[in-house]
Amino acid sequence: MLGLGDASTAAALILCVAVTLFGVVYGIVNWNSGGPDDLAPERPKCRRRRRRHRRGQPQK
């Protein structure tokens, strides 16, 4: 079978090629489907604002 000594070796070769092709096709189909930022839940906005101060000036 394919010039290989054993059927299990041929099966391993065929499965490796099949998995590689599946990965390439899957990557092409899902190329621009979004990233990790699209999957993360939105953080609730904090109601309290931080005061920005300049160096040397005391905080109020």
N, C-alpha and C positions, 0 to 999 in steps of 0.2 A: 504494500500500500504506500504509494508515493516514494518508493525506494527506501523506506525506513524499515528497520528490522522488526518492529513490534507494532501492533495495532494501538496500544496505549500511547506510544510515542507519536504516532500519526494523529491520534485524537488530541493530544496536548498541543501539537503544532496547529491544528485546525482551530482549536479553542482560543489559542493566543491570537491568531489572525482575526477571528470573529470578534473577540473582545476589543481589539484595537480598532477595527472598523466601527463597532458600536460606539466607542468613545469619540471617534472623529465625527460621526454623524450626530451624536448627541451634542457635541460642542458646537457644531455648525448651526443646529436648530436653536440652541439656547444662547447664542453669541451675545445678543444685546437685550436679554430679558431682564436685566437689572443686576444690582450688586448687593452686598451685605447691608448697605444703608437702606435699601428698600425693604429689607426683611426685618429690620430693627423697629420695635415699637416707638412711637413718638414719646419724648419726655414731656411731662407736664411743665408748663411755664411757671416759673417761680413768681409769686405775686410781690415779693419784697425785692426792691431794687437795691443794688449795692451802690454805695456812694463812692464816686471816684474823687480822690484828693491828690493834690500835688505834694511833692516832697517838701518837707519843711513846714507845711501848714497843718495845724491840729485838726482832728476830725471833730465834727459837731455832734 
